[in-house]
Amino acid sequence: MTATPLHEIDPNRTYLRGDGVLSEALDDERVLMHQTTLKVVMLNPVAAVLWDAMQWPMSLSDLVDLQREAHPDAAPENVLASTRETLLLLLENGLIQPTAAVVTAA
């Protein structure tokens, strides 16, 4: 039996940085600390770009597009998987939160 994850990334939702998160740049990496839970997460340079972008509401597809633009030679399925993994890490640690906005097709 497979366990159901506590959090899932909803492709129809946007995400935004959570309240009470301290962020400190260390070279190209980023250290995040939630002030209430004291959870600390270290982001590599690619994940740090995602964190920087989420000062505005961003959907999974927005962030994938951003990564594909920065890394055009990367395999699309790898970009999607790593972006989803980063969002899940941030969400599970309370560092981002889903917004009320729902992504609609243009």
A tleap script that builds the chain and sets N, CA, C and O, in Angstrom:
source leaprc.protein.ff14SB
mol = sequence {
  NMET THR ALA THR PRO LEU HIE GLU ILE ASP
  PRO ASN ARG THR TYR LEU ARG GLY ASP GLY
  VAL LEU SER GLU ALA LEU ASP ASP GLU ARG
  VAL LEU MET HIE GLN THR THR LEU LYS VAL
  VAL MET LEU ASN PRO VAL ALA ALA VAL LEU
  TRP ASP ALA MET GLN TRP PRO MET SER LEU
  SER ASP LEU VAL ASP LEU GLN ARG GLU ALA
  HIE PRO ASP ALA ALA PRO GLU ASN VAL LEU
  ALA SER THR ARG GLU THR LEU LEU LEU LEU
  LEU GLU ASN GLY LEU ILE GLN PRO THR ALA
  ALA VAL VAL THR ALA CALA
}
set mol.1.N position { 0.850 -1.170 0.000 }
set mol.1.CA position { 0.000 0.000 0.000 }
set mol.1.C position { 0.904 1.244 0.000 }
set mol.1.O position { 1.888 1.308 0.736 }
set mol.2.N position { 0.554 2.219 -0.831 }
set mol.2.CA position { 1.318 3.453 -0.925 }
set mol.2.C position { 0.705 4.505 -0.013 }
set mol.2.O position { -0.512 4.686 0.020 }
set mol.3.N position { 1.561 5.190 0.723 }
set mol.3.CA position { 1.074 6.244 1.618 }
set mol.3.C position { 0.671 7.463 0.796 }
set mol.3.O position { 1.319 7.796 -0.196 }
set mol.4.N position { -0.391 8.117 1.213 }
set mol.4.CA position { -0.826 9.342 0.569 }
set mol.4.C position { -0.026 10.494 1.153 }
set mol.4.O position { 0.041 10.640 2.373 }
set mol.5.N position { 0.588 11.323 0.294 }
set mol.5.CA position { 1.364 12.439 0.831 }
set mol.5.C position { 0.461 13.431 1.565 }
set mol.5.O position { -0.704 13.612 1.210 }
set mol.6.N position { 1.019 14.064 2.591 }
set mol.6.CA position { 0.266 15.060 3.346 }
set mol.6.C position { -0.065 16.263 2.474 }
set mol.6.O position { -1.122 16.876 2.628 }
set mol.7.N position { 0.824 16.595 1.572 }
set mol.7.CA position { 0.641 17.742 0.689 }
set mol.7.C position { 0.838 17.297 -0.754 }
set mol.7.O position { 1.633 16.405 -1.047 }
set mol.8.N position { 0.116 17.922 -1.617 }
set mol.8.CA position { 0.309 17.705 -3.042 }
set mol.8.C position { 0.342 19.061 -3.714 }
set mol.8.O position { -0.245 20.021 -3.215 }
set mol.9.N position { 1.018 19.143 -4.834 }
set mol.9.CA position { 1.074 20.382 -5.588 }
set mol.9.C position { -0.098 20.382 -6.561 }
set mol.9.O position { -0.194 19.525 -7.439 }
set mol.10.N position { -0.971 21.340 -6.392 }
set mol.10.CA position { -2.142 21.478 -7.251 }
set mol.10.C position { -1.737 22.322 -8.461 }
set mol.10.O position { -1.406 23.497 -8.300 }
set mol.11.N position { -1.756 21.748 -9.667 }
set mol.11.CA position { -1.342 22.508 -10.847 }
set mol.11.C position { -2.293 23.653 -11.182 }
set mol.11.O position { -1.956 24.517 -11.992 }
set mol.12.N position { -3.479 23.672 -10.568 }
set mol.12.CA position { -4.446 24.727 -10.832 }
set mol.12.C position { -4.433 25.825 -9.777 }
set mol.12.O position { -5.332 26.666 -9.739 }
set mol.13.N position { -3.421 25.819 -8.927 }
set mol.13.CA position { -3.333 26.774 -7.826 }
set mol.13.C position { -2.022 27.542 -7.948 }
set mol.13.O position { -1.053 27.038 -8.516 }
set mol.14.N position { -1.993 28.751 -7.421 }
set mol.14.CA position { -0.732 29.485 -7.343 }
set mol.14.C position { -0.201 29.396 -5.923 }
set mol.14.O position { -0.946 29.154 -4.973 }
set mol.15.N position { 1.096 29.596 -5.801 }
set mol.15.CA position { 1.782 29.496 -4.511 }
set mol.15.C position { 2.577 30.766 -4.262 }
set mol.15.O position { 3.033 31.423 -5.197 }
set mol.16.N position { 2.733 31.098 -2.999 }
set mol.16.CA position { 3.376 32.325 -2.572 }
set mol.16.C position { 4.195 32.039 -1.318 }
set mol.16.O position { 3.871 31.135 -0.548 }
set mol.17.N position { 5.247 32.809 -1.122 }
set mol.17.CA position { 6.035 32.647 0.111 }
set mol.17.C position { 5.133 32.767 1.330 }
set mol.17.O position { 4.202 33.572 1.352 }
set mol.18.N position { 5.417 31.961 2.335 }
set mol.18.CA position { 4.648 32.010 3.564 }
set mol.18.C position { 5.106 33.144 4.471 }
set mol.18.O position { 6.186 33.707 4.288 }
set mol.19.N position { 4.280 33.465 5.436 }
set mol.19.CA position { 4.631 34.476 6.434 }
set mol.19.C position { 5.621 33.892 7.429 }
set mol.19.O position { 5.635 32.684 7.669 }
set mol.20.N position { 6.439 34.745 8.001 }
set mol.20.CA position { 7.336 34.309 9.059 }
set mol.20.C position { 8.510 33.478 8.583 }
set mol.20.O position { 9.012 32.637 9.329 }
set mol.21.N position { 8.961 33.697 7.344 }
set mol.21.CA position { 10.098 32.952 6.817 }
set mol.21.C position { 11.277 33.904 6.627 }
set mol.21.O position { 11.175 34.915 5.932 }
set mol.22.N position { 12.383 33.562 7.252 }
set mol.22.CA position { 13.618 34.318 7.063 }
set mol.22.C position { 14.401 33.696 5.923 }
set mol.22.O position { 14.448 32.475 5.778 }
set mol.23.N position { 15.011 34.547 5.117 }
set mol.23.CA position { 15.772 34.076 3.959 }
set mol.23.C position { 17.132 34.752 3.957 }
set mol.23.O position { 17.238 35.969 4.104 }
set mol.24.N position { 18.167 33.945 3.788 }
set mol.24.CA position { 19.534 34.468 3.762 }
set mol.24.C position { 20.282 33.850 2.596 }
set mol.24.O position { 20.338 32.628 2.459 }
set mol.25.N position { 20.859 34.705 1.753 }
set mol.25.CA position { 21.643 34.224 0.611 }
set mol.25.C position { 23.047 33.856 1.075 }
set mol.25.O position { 23.676 34.586 1.841 }
set mol.26.N position { 23.525 32.708 0.595 }
set mol.26.CA position { 24.891 32.263 0.820 }
set mol.26.C position { 25.454 31.892 -0.542 }
set mol.26.O position { 25.187 30.804 -1.053 }
set mol.27.N position { 26.226 32.782 -1.124 }
set mol.27.CA position { 26.685 32.625 -2.503 }
set mol.27.C position { 25.443 32.484 -3.389 }
set mol.27.O position { 24.582 33.364 -3.380 }
set mol.28.N position { 25.338 31.399 -4.149 }
set mol.28.CA position { 24.172 31.202 -5.018 }
set mol.28.C position { 23.063 30.425 -4.329 }
set mol.28.O position { 21.979 30.264 -4.890 }
set mol.29.N position { 23.318 29.946 -3.135 }
set mol.29.CA position { 22.328 29.146 -2.418 }
set mol.29.C position { 21.517 30.036 -1.491 }
set mol.29.O position { 21.829 31.214 -1.312 }
set mol.30.N position { 20.477 29.465 -0.906 }
set mol.30.CA position { 19.605 30.219 -0.019 }
set mol.30.C position { 19.274 29.357 1.184 }
set mol.30.O position { 18.980 28.170 1.038 }
set mol.31.N position { 19.320 29.944 2.369 }
set mol.31.CA position { 18.904 29.268 3.595 }
set mol.31.C position { 17.593 29.911 4.032 }
set mol.31.O position { 17.494 31.130 4.163 }
set mol.32.N position { 16.585 29.060 4.254 }
set mol.32.CA position { 15.287 29.531 4.711 }
set mol.32.C position { 15.024 28.976 6.099 }
set mol.32.O position { 15.346 27.823 6.387 }
set mol.33.N position { 14.433 29.809 6.966 }
set mol.33.CA position { 14.058 29.340 8.291 }
set mol.33.C position { 12.670 29.864 8.628 }
set mol.33.O position { 12.400 31.062 8.548 }
set mol.34.N position { 11.801 28.939 9.006 }
set mol.34.CA position { 10.462 29.313 9.450 }
set mol.34.C position { 10.581 29.770 10.900 }
set mol.34.O position { 11.065 29.019 11.748 }
set mol.35.N position { 10.149 30.977 11.189 }
set mol.35.CA position { 10.340 31.552 12.527 }
set mol.35.C position { 9.518 30.879 13.616 }
set mol.35.O position { 9.895 30.940 14.786 }
set mol.36.N position { 8.420 30.246 13.270 }
set mol.36.CA position { 7.588 29.588 14.278 }
set mol.36.C position { 8.041 28.156 14.531 }
set mol.36.O position { 8.213 27.743 15.678 }
set mol.37.N position { 8.231 27.402 13.450 }
set mol.37.CA position { 8.585 25.988 13.602 }
set mol.37.C position { 10.092 25.773 13.734 }
set mol.37.O position { 10.537 24.707 14.160 }
set mol.38.N position { 10.867 26.778 13.371 }
set mol.38.CA position { 12.335 26.742 13.356 }
set mol.38.C position { 12.889 25.709 12.371 }
set mol.38.O position { 14.046 25.303 12.478 }
set mol.39.N position { 12.064 25.287 11.419 }
set mol.39.CA position { 12.544 24.391 10.369 }
set mol.39.C position { 13.452 25.179 9.437 }
set mol.39.O position { 13.157 26.316 9.069 }
set mol.40.N position { 14.565 24.549 9.062 }
set mol.40.CA position { 15.542 25.178 8.179 }
set mol.40.C position { 15.671 24.342 6.911 }
set mol.40.O position { 15.763 23.116 6.964 }
set mol.41.N position { 15.674 25.030 5.771 }
set mol.41.CA position { 15.830 24.373 4.476 }
set mol.41.C position { 16.903 25.121 3.702 }
set mol.41.O position { 16.898 26.350 3.637 }
set mol.42.N position { 17.817 24.368 3.120 }
set mol.42.CA position { 18.869 24.938 2.277 }
set mol.42.C position { 18.483 24.691 0.831 }
set mol.42.O position { 18.215 23.556 0.437 }
set mol.43.N position { 18.457 25.760 0.037 }
set mol.43.CA position { 18.096 25.657 -1.374 }
set mol.43.C position { 19.327 25.787 -2.250 }
set mol.43.O position { 20.179 26.645 -2.021 }
set mol.44.N position { 19.413 24.921 -3.263 }
set mol.44.CA position { 20.494 25.045 -4.234 }
set mol.44.C position { 20.184 26.238 -5.145 }
set mol.44.O position { 19.100 26.812 -5.039 }
set mol.45.N position { 21.096 26.624 -6.032 }
set mol.45.CA position { 20.864 27.804 -6.870 }
set mol.45.C position { 19.591 27.719 -7.720 }
set mol.45.O position { 18.912 28.729 -7.904 }
set mol.46.N position { 19.263 26.549 -8.235 }
set mol.46.CA position { 18.055 26.410 -9.060 }
set mol.46.C position { 16.808 26.624 -8.205 }
set mol.46.O position { 15.903 27.357 -8.606 }
set mol.47.N position { 16.751 26.001 -7.043 }
set mol.47.CA position { 15.605 26.160 -6.147 }
set mol.47.C position { 15.518 27.583 -5.605 }
set mol.47.O position { 14.422 28.085 -5.355 }
set mol.48.N position { 16.671 28.239 -5.421 }
set mol.48.CA position { 16.681 29.624 -4.944 }
set mol.48.C position { 15.991 30.554 -5.937 }
set mol.48.O position { 15.339 31.518 -5.535 }
set mol.49.N position { 16.130 30.274 -7.221 }
set mol.49.CA position { 15.443 31.071 -8.250 }
set mol.49.C position { 13.931 30.927 -8.094 }
set mol.49.O position { 13.193 31.905 -8.218 }
set mol.50.N position { 13.473 29.704 -7.823 }
set mol.50.CA position { 12.046 29.485 -7.608 }
set mol.50.C position { 11.568 30.271 -6.396 }
set mol.50.O position { 10.515 30.907 -6.440 }
set mol.51.N position { 12.337 30.229 -5.319 }
set mol.51.CA position { 11.987 30.966 -4.104 }
set mol.51.C position { 11.894 32.461 -4.407 }
set mol.51.O position { 10.946 33.122 -3.984 }
set mol.52.N position { 12.861 32.986 -5.126 }
set mol.52.CA position { 12.847 34.411 -5.469 }
set mol.52.C position { 11.596 34.765 -6.269 }
set mol.52.O position { 10.989 35.812 -6.042 }
set mol.53.N position { 11.209 33.902 -7.197 }
set mol.53.CA position { 10.042 34.164 -8.042 }
set mol.53.C position { 8.746 34.160 -7.232 }
set mol.53.O position { 7.788 34.848 -7.585 }
set mol.54.N position { 8.718 33.388 -6.152 }
set mol.54.CA position { 7.472 33.258 -5.392 }
set mol.54.C position { 7.206 34.414 -4.439 }
set mol.54.O position { 6.396 34.294 -3.520 }
set mol.55.N position { 7.884 35.527 -4.656 }
set mol.55.CA position { 7.449 36.727 -3.945 }
set mol.55.C position { 6.139 37.218 -4.561 }
set mol.55.O position { 5.445 38.055 -3.986 }
set mol.56.N position { 5.810 36.676 -5.755 }
set mol.56.CA position { 4.526 36.886 -6.424 }
set mol.56.C position { 3.853 35.524 -6.553 }
set mol.56.O position { 4.542 34.504 -6.571 }
set mol.57.N position { 2.540 35.482 -6.640 }
set mol.57.CA position { 1.867 34.182 -6.826 }
set mol.57.C position { 2.324 33.516 -8.126 }
set mol.57.O position { 2.293 34.129 -9.193 }
set mol.58.N position { 2.740 32.277 -8.023 }
set mol.58.CA position { 3.244 31.523 -9.175 }
set mol.58.C position { 2.631 30.133 -9.175 }
set mol.58.O position { 2.527 29.488 -8.132 }
set mol.59.N position { 2.229 29.680 -10.349 }
set mol.59.CA position { 1.723 28.313 -10.494 }
set mol.59.C position { 2.884 27.380 -10.820 }
set mol.59.O position { 3.990 27.826 -11.126 }
set mol.60.N position { 2.617 26.095 -10.752 }
set mol.60.CA position { 3.618 25.106 -11.124 }
set mol.60.C position { 4.084 25.368 -12.555 }
set mol.60.O position { 5.284 25.360 -12.829 }
set mol.61.N position { 3.143 25.600 -13.465 }
set mol.61.CA position { 3.538 25.818 -14.864 }
set mol.61.C position { 4.324 27.114 -15.040 }
set mol.61.O position { 5.219 27.175 -15.883 }
set mol.62.N position { 4.008 28.153 -14.262 }
set mol.62.CA position { 4.800 29.390 -14.314 }
set mol.62.C position { 6.252 29.103 -13.947 }
set mol.62.O position { 7.176 29.569 -14.615 }
set mol.63.N position { 6.441 28.339 -12.887 }
set mol.63.CA position { 7.786 28.048 -12.403 }
set mol.63.C position { 8.539 27.109 -13.337 }
set mol.63.O position { 9.748 27.248 -13.521 }
set mol.64.N position { 7.831 26.161 -13.919 }
set mol.64.CA position { 8.456 25.273 -14.909 }
set mol.64.C position { 8.906 26.097 -16.122 }
set mol.64.O position { 10.014 25.913 -16.625 }
set mol.65.N position { 8.047 26.997 -16.583 }
set mol.65.CA position { 8.412 27.857 -17.716 }
set mol.65.C position { 9.650 28.693 -17.398 }
set mol.65.O position { 10.533 28.854 -18.241 }
set mol.66.N position { 9.704 29.215 -16.193 }
set mol.66.CA position { 10.861 30.006 -15.761 }
set mol.66.C position { 12.139 29.166 -15.797 }
set mol.66.O position { 13.177 29.629 -16.271 }
set mol.67.N position { 12.063 27.944 -15.300 }
set mol.67.CA position { 13.220 27.051 -15.283 }
set mol.67.C position { 13.620 26.625 -16.697 }
set mol.67.O position { 14.808 26.543 -17.008 }
set mol.68.N position { 12.640 26.357 -17.543 }
set mol.68.CA position { 12.951 25.932 -18.915 }
set mol.68.C position { 13.603 27.063 -19.693 }
set mol.68.O position { 14.461 26.828 -20.544 }
set mol.69.N position { 13.195 28.287 -19.399 }
set mol.69.CA position { 13.812 29.443 -20.043 }
set mol.69.C position { 15.276 29.576 -19.620 }
set mol.69.O position { 16.140 29.890 -20.438 }
set mol.70.N position { 15.540 29.336 -18.348 }
set mol.70.CA position { 16.905 29.439 -17.826 }
set mol.70.C position { 17.769 28.251 -18.228 }
set mol.70.O position { 18.987 28.382 -18.343 }
set mol.71.N position { 17.147 27.090 -18.443 }
set mol.71.CA position { 17.877 25.858 -18.765 }
set mol.71.C position { 17.235 25.183 -19.977 }
set mol.71.O position { 16.615 24.130 -19.834 }
set mol.72.N position { 17.375 25.778 -21.180 }
set mol.72.CA position { 16.680 25.252 -22.363 }
set mol.72.C position { 17.121 23.856 -22.789 }
set mol.72.O position { 16.381 23.173 -23.496 }
set mol.73.N position { 18.307 23.416 -22.378 }
set mol.73.CA position { 18.795 22.094 -22.764 }
set mol.73.C position { 18.351 20.986 -21.813 }
set mol.73.O position { 18.568 19.806 -22.089 }
set mol.74.N position { 17.736 21.359 -20.704 }
set mol.74.CA position { 17.289 20.360 -19.733 }
set mol.74.C position { 16.070 19.620 -20.268 }
set mol.74.O position { 15.228 20.206 -20.949 }
set mol.75.N position { 15.983 18.347 -19.960 }
set mol.75.CA position { 14.839 17.534 -20.381 }
set mol.75.C position { 13.575 18.055 -19.688 }
set mol.75.O position { 13.568 18.235 -18.470 }
set mol.76.N position { 12.512 18.297 -20.453 }
set mol.76.CA position { 11.280 18.850 -19.867 }
set mol.76.C position { 10.747 18.050 -18.681 }
set mol.76.O position { 10.272 18.629 -17.704 }
set mol.77.N position { 10.824 16.713 -18.764 }
set mol.77.CA position { 10.301 15.908 -17.653 }
set mol.77.C position { 11.146 16.074 -16.396 }
set mol.77.O position { 10.627 15.974 -15.284 }
set mol.78.N position { 12.451 16.327 -16.563 }
set mol.78.CA position { 13.321 16.566 -15.401 }
set mol.78.C position { 13.026 17.920 -14.762 }
set mol.78.O position { 13.031 18.057 -13.539 }
set mol.79.N position { 12.769 18.917 -15.609 }
set mol.79.CA position { 12.441 20.253 -15.096 }
set mol.79.C position { 11.140 20.198 -14.307 }
set mol.79.O position { 11.048 20.751 -13.211 }
set mol.80.N position { 10.138 19.532 -14.865 }
set mol.80.CA position { 8.855 19.407 -14.165 }
set mol.80.C position { 9.030 18.670 -12.845 }
set mol.80.O position { 8.514 19.116 -11.820 }
set mol.81.N position { 9.742 17.556 -12.852 }
set mol.81.CA position { 9.929 16.762 -11.637 }
set mol.81.C position { 10.685 17.535 -10.562 }
set mol.81.O position { 10.296 17.507 -9.394 }
set mol.82.N position { 11.755 18.222 -10.939 }
set mol.82.CA position { 12.545 18.947 -9.929 }
set mol.82.C position { 11.788 20.162 -9.400 }
set mol.82.O position { 11.909 20.505 -8.224 }
set mol.83.N position { 11.011 20.811 -10.261 }
set mol.83.CA position { 10.216 21.957 -9.805 }
set mol.83.C position { 9.132 21.499 -8.843 }
set mol.83.O position { 8.919 22.120 -7.802 }
set mol.84.N position { 8.448 20.415 -9.190 }
set mol.84.CA position { 7.406 19.869 -8.310 }
set mol.84.C position { 8.013 19.434 -6.964 }
set mol.84.O position { 7.424 19.674 -5.910 }
set mol.85.N position { 9.178 18.803 -7.006 }
set mol.85.CA position { 9.851 18.347 -5.779 }
set mol.85.C position { 10.215 19.538 -4.883 }
set mol.85.O position { 10.048 19.480 -3.665 }
set mol.86.N position { 10.709 20.609 -5.493 }
set mol.86.CA position { 11.065 21.805 -4.723 }
set mol.86.C position { 9.829 22.430 -4.092 }
set mol.86.O position { 9.847 22.793 -2.916 }
set mol.87.N position { 8.759 22.556 -4.863 }
set mol.87.CA position { 7.523 23.119 -4.314 }
set mol.87.C position { 6.997 22.276 -3.165 }
set mol.87.O position { 6.550 22.813 -2.152 }
set mol.88.N position { 7.047 20.973 -3.316 }
set mol.88.CA position { 6.577 20.079 -2.268 }
set mol.88.C position { 7.411 20.235 -0.996 }
set mol.88.O position { 6.863 20.276 0.105 }
set mol.89.N position { 8.718 20.322 -1.143 }
set mol.89.CA position { 9.601 20.539 0.009 }
set mol.89.C position { 9.240 21.837 0.731 }
set mol.89.O position { 9.133 21.866 1.957 }
set mol.90.N position { 9.057 22.896 -0.033 }
set mol.90.CA position { 8.717 24.198 0.551 }
set mol.90.C position { 7.346 24.170 1.215 }
set mol.90.O position { 7.171 24.726 2.299 }
set mol.91.N position { 6.379 23.531 0.576 }
set mol.91.CA position { 5.031 23.444 1.120 }
set mol.91.C position { 5.000 22.617 2.399 }
set mol.91.O position { 4.385 23.023 3.385 }
set mol.92.N position { 5.660 21.457 2.388 }
set mol.92.CA position { 5.661 20.577 3.561 }
set mol.92.C position { 6.338 21.215 4.768 }
set mol.92.O position { 6.042 20.856 5.908 }
set mol.93.N position { 7.242 22.157 4.525 }
set mol.93.CA position { 7.932 22.832 5.623 }
set mol.93.C position { 7.301 24.169 5.980 }
set mol.93.O position { 7.858 24.927 6.774 }
set mol.94.N position { 6.143 24.465 5.401 }
set mol.94.CA position { 5.408 25.686 5.731 }
set mol.94.C position { 6.057 26.955 5.206 }
set mol.94.O position { 5.777 28.047 5.701 }
set mol.95.N position { 6.921 26.821 4.210 }
set mol.95.CA position { 7.651 27.983 3.695 }
set mol.95.C position { 6.914 28.685 2.566 }
set mol.95.O position { 7.163 29.860 2.298 }
set mol.96.N position { 6.004 27.971 1.901 }
set mol.96.CA position { 5.110 28.570 0.923 }
set mol.96.C position { 3.700 28.149 1.264 }
set mol.96.O position { 3.482 27.219 2.041 }
set mol.97.N position { 2.741 28.848 0.672 }
set mol.97.CA position { 1.341 28.503 0.902 }
set mol.97.C position { 0.571 28.690 -0.397 }
set mol.97.O position { 0.911 29.547 -1.212 }
set mol.98.N position { -0.475 27.877 -0.586 }
set mol.98.CA position { -1.307 28.080 -1.763 }
set mol.98.C position { -2.103 29.376 -1.591 }
set mol.98.O position { -2.493 29.733 -0.479 }
set mol.99.N position { -2.332 30.055 -2.677 }
set mol.99.CA position { -3.140 31.276 -2.628 }
set mol.99.C position { -4.583 30.932 -2.989 }
set mol.99.O position { -4.886 29.805 -3.381 }
set mol.100.N position { -5.446 31.897 -2.856 }
set mol.100.CA position { -6.843 31.694 -3.225 }
set mol.100.C position { -7.013 31.687 -4.747 }
set mol.100.O position { -8.025 31.208 -5.258 }
set mol.101.N position { -6.030 32.213 -5.463 }
set mol.101.CA position { -6.131 32.295 -6.919 }
set mol.101.C position { -6.063 30.920 -7.546 }
set mol.101.O position { -5.277 30.069 -7.128 }
set mol.102.N position { -6.887 30.713 -8.543 }
set mol.102.CA position { -6.891 29.467 -9.302 }
set mol.102.C position { -6.493 29.804 -10.717 }
set mol.102.O position { -6.991 30.772 -11.292 }
set mol.103.N position { -5.588 29.003 -11.295 }
set mol.103.CA position { -5.100 29.205 -12.645 }
set mol.103.C position { -6.186 28.773 -13.623 }
set mol.103.O position { -6.750 27.685 -13.499 }
set mol.104.N position { -6.471 29.627 -14.586 }
set mol.104.CA position { -7.440 29.284 -15.620 }
set mol.104.C position { -6.737 29.283 -16.971 }
set mol.104.O position { -5.762 30.006 -17.176 }
set mol.105.N position { -7.231 28.479 -17.872 }
set mol.105.CA position { -6.649 28.402 -19.210 }
set mol.105.C position { -6.922 29.703 -19.958 }
set mol.105.O position { -7.993 30.299 -19.838 }
set mol.106.N position { -5.926 30.125 -20.730 }
set mol.106.CA position { -6.072 31.386 -21.462 }
set mol.106.C position { -6.854 31.186 -22.737 }
set mol.106.O position { -7.075 32.141 -23.482 }
savepdb mol mol.pdb
quit
